[in-house]
């Protein structure tokens, strides 16, 4: 099983791939939200809740 750091690294690399893709900006935004930002939020959910 991957560590949090490894999962985070994968998500950041995925974000770069999406940003550099030939897709339209609206498609990129949707993909980033679904494939990067939401998984990152889940990954660090405990820290996000602790700051509230």
HULIN-V658395 format. One record per residue. N is the residue number from 1. RES is the residue in one small letter. NEAR is the number of other ideal C-beta (glycine too) atoms within 12 Angstrom. D_CENTER is the distance of its C-alpha to the mean C-alpha in Angstrom with 1 decimal. Layout:
BEGIN
n->N res->RES near->NEAR d_center->D_CENTER
n->N res->RES near->NEAR d_center->D_CENTER
END
This chain:
BEGIN
n->1 res->x near->5 d_center->18.1
n->2 res->x near->11 d_center->15.4
n->3 res->x near->10 d_center->15.1
n->4 res->x near->18 d_center->12.3
n->5 res->x near->12 d_center->12.4
n->6 res->x near->13 d_center->12.3
n->7 res->x near->19 d_center->9.3
n->8 res->x near->21 d_center->7.5
n->9 res->x near->17 d_center->9.3
n->10 res->x near->20 d_center->8.4
n->11 res->x near->27 d_center->4.7
n->12 res->x near->21 d_center->6.2
n->13 res->x near->16 d_center->8.9
n->14 res->x near->24 d_center->7.3
n->15 res->x near->25 d_center->6.4
n->16 res->x near->16 d_center->10.0
n->17 res->x near->18 d_center->11.4
n->18 res->x near->25 d_center->10.4
n->19 res->x near->19 d_center->11.8
n->20 res->x near->13 d_center->14.8
n->21 res->x near->17 d_center->15.6
n->22 res->x near->10 d_center->18.7
n->23 res->x near->16 d_center->17.3
n->24 res->x near->11 d_center->18.3
n->25 res->x near->13 d_center->16.4
n->26 res->x near->10 d_center->16.2
n->27 res->x near->16 d_center->14.9
n->28 res->x near->23 d_center->12.2
n->29 res->x near->18 d_center->11.3
n->30 res->x near->16 d_center->11.4
n->31 res->x near->23 d_center->9.3
n->32 res->x near->26 d_center->6.4
n->33 res->x near->17 d_center->7.0
n->34 res->x near->19 d_center->7.7
n->35 res->x near->26 d_center->5.6
n->36 res->x near->28 d_center->1.9
n->37 res->x near->22 d_center->3.7
n->38 res->x near->18 d_center->6.1
n->39 res->x near->22 d_center->5.4
n->40 res->x near->24 d_center->4.8
n->41 res->x near->17 d_center->7.8
n->42 res->x near->19 d_center->9.5
n->43 res->x near->23 d_center->9.3
n->44 res->x near->19 d_center->10.9
n->45 res->x near->15 d_center->12.9
n->46 res->x near->12 d_center->16.1
n->47 res->x near->14 d_center->15.7
n->48 res->x near->13 d_center->14.7
n->49 res->x near->10 d_center->17.8
n->50 res->x near->8 d_center->19.9
n->51 res->x near->8 d_center->19.7
n->52 res->x near->7 d_center->21.1
END
